[in-house]
Amino acid sequence: LGRYMDASFKDVILEQVFGSRTAKGMLTRGQSDERSILATRRSLELLLTFLRGQLRICDNTFSCRQFMLSRSHGHLGKGKSITILLSFKDESYKNNAKTIKTHSRVALDDVLRQAYPQIAQGSDTNKITVLHNNSRLVRGPHTTLEELNVTHQSELKLESGGVAAVEPSFGSLGDTIAKEPRYYNVLFSLMDQGDSSLQVLVWEVLMCLPTSLEEVRRVQGHAGPWTEVVSNQSSIWRSLYVMQILDSFLLPHDTDQGSIQDAAAFRRSFVQQGGLQAVVGVMSMAAQNLGELMARGSKHLHALLRDTGFPIVLRVLKLCLVEDAGSGPAVGVDLKDSTQVWIIVGHVTKLIILLDHAERGATPAESTVVAIVDGLSVIRSLLRSASGGSSLDSSSLERFFATKNQGELASLGIDQTFFQEGSKMASDTGILVNKLLLNFPDEAVRQAVADVLTEMAGMSAGWAG
């Protein structure tokens, strides 16, 4: 039912869950008691079930989560390079068995047309049934290999003359929601004011939905100061949602020169119009919200903000400040103002320390590793920029060695027994060395910390000379 939902039934579901202009739905009636909270939870779970079933046949298959996962591995817009084997069961097509080199985020229908030019543009691909591990793949015109769990060395069997892969009479729940801002407003209101036990579930729904078309248009067509689009003082969650859309525009969607130049132009405009300051504002707000959640004991929401919010903020900062072989040179940003440099360094250092939360000896999540490396590369880039500033002196570097009191250590999630108060180890540098350089299990993180320390040493030597 999730994959083959009739359009009329789809409308019934949306009206019952979100309500209409004349009647309230399950998500808009409020959560005044335990019974209404339970009803809201069940409505969200129902919505999530339908979305997961339909995600593969949506015309608009881009979602923030898919972009974030593919970007976090440092790949370009088409994802990982993979090789797959295609073969028709019958003899309808000449040279029917083919080995195709492609990318994980390329649409399956595009791969079919590349492999078999005789397949005309349009609906002909819908009449080709594709089997993977003896299971029929349900897809739409833009469904990617990644979404269909087609990986490197996968073998796909094709059958021609079948029925259309997606019947045109069936509606897509996700696409319908993506076109209507009212639905997203309901979900974000639950993120900001709903019961804390529901907010993690609401965010999961937002991540399964195609990206709000209204928010995409706001980002794509924006020409003024970015603070009004990125920074939402009343909702850290809406700001983080927009940051994920920004991430998709800051990297090229393809490997051709045109895509690379378009992404570079967007980054240049973003930084010149105050985008960097807007991101720093979101970073500060995220850290503040995390402290408030920690004080309230909201463990699940605290983990959601830390593990989802921090990585995307550090990712966007890296794209703006760090030269990256995969996305072209970083935008030239004037960072000779020492105040701006050290504010950003301080915020980034705090986020990095908060991200290192795994139990000693436990394997950290890959997204955490990538986020920490991104943050350390930002610090290194900032230090390198600062070293050339005539207004900076060696006293600026002393911020890294300033000792923290017990309250400051507690705000970073560090037990007071871990470092002795007043010790040089209870400083940003000491924490990075003790927790990351000496004890973090991933080599990439340890190397990134070493690179930062090397840059600091070079700055000290330069000023001493």
N, C-alpha and C positions, 0 to 999 in steps of 0.2 A: 504493500500500500504506500509506503514512504516513497518508493521510486516511481509509482504509477498512480499519482493522485489526480483525480478528475478536477478540473478547474472549479466546478461548483462546490465540491467538497472542500477544496482549498480555501475558498472564501468563507465557508462555514467555520472552519478551524480558526482563521484569522479573526473573525468576529467574536467567537467565543473566548479566545485568548486575549486579544487586544481591545476588544470592544469596537463600537462604531461611533459615529458622530452623535448618535442619539442615545446610546446605551453603553454602560460600562462593561468591560470584560474582566476575566479573572485576574489580569495583571494590573488593572486600574482601580480595583475596589479597595485597595489598601490592605495593610497587614496589622489589623488592630488586635487580633487575638491568635491563639495557637491554631485554631481551625482555619482561619483565612490564610495564615502563613503556609499551612499544609496544602491548601488549595492552590496557592501561588506556586509552590514548589512542584506540584504535580503538573501544572500547566507548563512550566518551564521544561520539565523533563519530557513531556509530550512533544513540545516544540523542538527540543533537541533531537529526539528520536526521528522525527520527520526530516529535519535538516540533514542529519547524518545519512539518511537514506537517499536524499535527493541531491546531495552536494555534487555527485558525479555527473548529473545530467543538467545542471544549471547552465544557461547560456553564458552567464558571467561567473566563471569559476575562480576568479581571483578573490582570495580572502587574505586578511592581514596575517593570519597564522602561517599560511603557505609561504608567503613572501618572507616572513621572518625566519622560518626554518631553512629555506634555501639560501638566504643571504648570510645567515650566521656561519655557514661553511665557507664563505668567501667566494662563492660562485657568481657568475654574471646572471643576467635575467633568464637565460634558458636553463639554468641549473647545471647539474653534473653531466659530464660527458659519459655516455653509455653506448653500448653496442647491443642491438637486438636482432633476432632472426625472425623473418616473416616468411610464411609459405601458405599457398592456397591448397585446399584439399582436392580441388578438381583441376582440370587442365584449361580453364577458361582464360588464364593469363599466361603469356609466354614468360619464360625465365621466372617461374613462379616463386622459387626459393631465393631469398635475398638476405644478405647481411647488411644492416643499416647502422651507420654511425650517426648518432643524434644526441639530444640532450633531454634530461629528465623532465623539464618543464615545457616541452614542446607538445602541442596537441596531437593526439593519436591520429585524428583524421588528416592532419598535415603530413604526418609521417607516411600514411598510406598513399597520399597523392605524390609524395616525393619518390616513393619506391615504385609506384605503378602510374606513370604519366597518363596512361589511357583512362584512368579514373578522372572524370570531368569534375570541375569545380561545381559545388552546389550540393544537392541532396543525394548524389549517387553513393557517397560513402555511407549513408544511413542504411543502404541495402546490403552492406557487407557486414556479416556477423564475425566478430573477433572473439576467439577463445584463448584463455590463458590458464594453464593448469587445468584444462578441461572445463573451465567455467566461462560462461558467456559474459563479456564485459559490457556493462550498461554505461553508455557515454552520451555526451552532447557534442556539439561541433567544436567546442574549445576545451574539452576535458583532456588534461595532460597525462602523460605516462606516469608521472609521480603520483597523481591522484588515483590512478588505477593500479598502483602497486606493481607496475612494470619496471623492473630493475635491470642492471647490467647483466647481459647474457640470457635474458628472458627469451622464450620462444613463443611466438603468437601464431595460431592457426586461423586462417581466414576462410570464410565460406561466402560465395557470391549468390545473389538472387534471393537473399533472405528478406525478412520484413524489416521495416525501418527500426533503427536502434532505439529511437525515442518517438513515440506516437505524438504527432502534433496536437492532438486534442487534449493532451494532459498538461496540466499547469505546473510551474515550478514555484514552490513556496518561497525558496530563498530569493529568487529574482523579484518576486512580487514585493517582498519586504524591502529589498534593496532600493526599490524605486519610490518608497513612501517614507519620508522623514519622520512621520508621526510614530511609526513603530519603534524607530531607534530612540526617539525622545522618551518613550515609555520605558525602554530598557535602561537608558542612562539615568532616569529618575529613580529606578530601583537600585542602581549602583550607588547613588548618592544618598538615598533616604531609606532604602529598604532594610529589612532585617539582615544582619551580618551573615547569618547562616545561608542566605539566598544569594549573596552577592557573587560568590565564586561561581555559582551555577549560571547567573546572569552573564558574567564575563565569558563563560564557555559558550553560551549561545551567541554572543556578539562575535566571537572568534570563528564560529562555524558558519555564520552568515556571510554572503558576499558583501564586499565593502559598500557602505552607504554611498549611493551615487551623488547625493547632495554634498557630502563631505569631500568626495573626490573632486567635484567641480569647484568647490571652494579653494582647495589646494592648487588645483591645476590652473585656475584662472586668476589667482590672487596677484595683485600688483603693488600693494601698499605694505606698510609695516607688518611683519609676520607675528608680532605679539598678539594681535587681535584674532588671529586664526589658531595659533599654537597654544597660547597660554589661556586657560580657562580657570580663573581663580576659584570658581565655585565647584569645579569638578576635575580632579586629577585624572580620573578615568577617561573622560572625553579628551583631555590633552594627550594622554598616552595613546588613545585610539588614533588621533590625528598624526602623532609622531610615527606610527606604523605606516600610514599612508605616505608621509614624507620620505620614509626610508625607501619606498618603491620608486619615488621620483628622483632620488639622489644618486641612484645607480642606474647605469644604462640597461635597457631591456633586451639588448642584443649585442653582438660582438662587432657589428659594422661601425664604420667611422661616424656615420650620421647619428646613431644612437648614443655613442660615446660623447659626441659634441653636444647633443641635446641635454644629456645629464649634467655635463660640465656647465652649460649655460644656466640650467636650473639652480645648481649649487651656487654659482657666482651671484645670481640674482637673490637667492635666499640669504646669503651672508650679507650682501650689501644692503639689504632691506631690513636688517636687524634680526635675522633668523637665529644667529648664534646666541644673542642675548635672550631671545625667547626660549631657546633650548635650555640655557643655564637657569632661567626662571622655573621651567618645568622640573629640572633636576633638583633645585632647592625645595620646591613644593613637594616633590616625591619623598625626599629625605625627611621633611617635616611631618608629612602624613604617616610615614613609617614609624617615626617616634611616637606619634599619638596612638597608632594601632598597637604598638608594643606596650604602651602604658595602660591601654584598655584591655589587654590580654586577648586581642582578636588574632589568634594564631594563624588561622587559615587565610584571612584577608591580608595579614602581614606578609605571609609567604607569597601570596599572589602578587602583591605590589613589588616586593623585592625581586622575585624571579621573573616577572613579566615586564615591569616598568623599568627597572634599572638597565637591563640589557639593551632595550631599544633606545634609551636616552644616550647611553655610551656609544651605541652604534652610530647614531646620527652625528654625535660630536666627532667621532673618528672620521666620518665621511667629509665633514666640513674642515677638519684641521690637519689630517694626516695624508701624506702622499701615499697613494695606493695603486699598485701596478694593475689591479683589476678594474679600476674605475678612473684612471687618468690622474693627473696631478691635482693635489688639493688646491682649493681656492686660496688665492693670496689674501690673507687676513692680517690687518695691522694689529699686532699684539705687543706693541712697544709700551703700552700703558701697563705699568707694573700692577696696578690695582686690579685690572681686569684679568691679567694672567693668573695672579695668585688666588683670586676668588674662584676661578674655574678649577685650578689645581686642587684647592681645598675641597671643593664639592666632589670632584672626581675621586680623590683619595678616600673620602668618606664612603662613597658608593662601593668602591673596590673592597674595602675592609668589611662592609656589611654583607657583600656577596659571598665572602668566605665564611660560610656558616656550617659546613658539613662537619660531622664528627671526625675526630682525628683518625686517620687510617681509612676513612670511607672514600669511595670513588665519587668525585664531584660530577654533577650533570654536565654534559658537553656544552649546553647553553651558558652555564656559569663560567666555564673555562674560557669560552669565546668572549664573553662580556668582560671578564677580568683582563684578558689580553688587550681587548679594545681600549679599556680604560687606561691601562699602563702605556699603550702606544700614544694616547692623547697626552698624558703627562710628559712623556719623553719629547713629543713634538712641541709642547708648550715651553719646556725648559730650553729646548734648542732655540726657539724664537726669542725667549727671554734673554739668553746669553748674548744676543746681539743688540740688546737695548741699552742705550747709553745712560738711561735714567735708572738702571738697575745696579745693585751692588751686592756684595756677598751677604749682607744682612738679610736680604730677601730669602736666601736659602735657609736661614735659621728657623723659618716656619716649620720645616720638615723635622726639626730636632726639638721643638718645644714640647715639654712633657705635659701629659694630660692628667687631670685629677680623676678621682673615682667616678664622679658623675659623667664626665666626658667619655671615660672608658665604657661605662654602662650603656651610654647612648649608642655605642658602636657594637653592642652585644658581646663585650669582652668582660669576663669574670674578673673581679678585682684580685683574685689569687693568681691570675695568669701573668700579670706584670705588677711589680712593686711600684706604688705611687711615688712619683718623683724620680724614678729611674729613667735613664735615657732610652731604655727599651720601651717605655710607655709613651713614645712619640710616634708620629706617622712613619718615620723611617724605621724605627725599632719594630713596629708592628709589621710593616711590609717585609722586613728581613726575617723576623722570627716566625711569622705565620705563613708567609708565602715563599720566600727564597729558600728557607731551610726545611720547611715541613709540607709544602703543598705537593701533592702527588703527581701533578702534571708538569712535564718538562717545559712546555711552551710558556706556562706562567712563570716558572723559575727563571727562564731566559729573559722574559719581558721585564721582570724585576731587576735582574742584573743589568739590563740595558739602561733602565732608569738610573740606577746607582752610578753607572759609568758616566752618564750625562751629567749627573750632579758633581761627580769628581772632576770632570772636565771644566765645569763652570767655576768650581772653587779654585782650581789651578790657574785658570785664566784671570780671575780677579786678583789672586795672590800675586801674579806676575805684573 
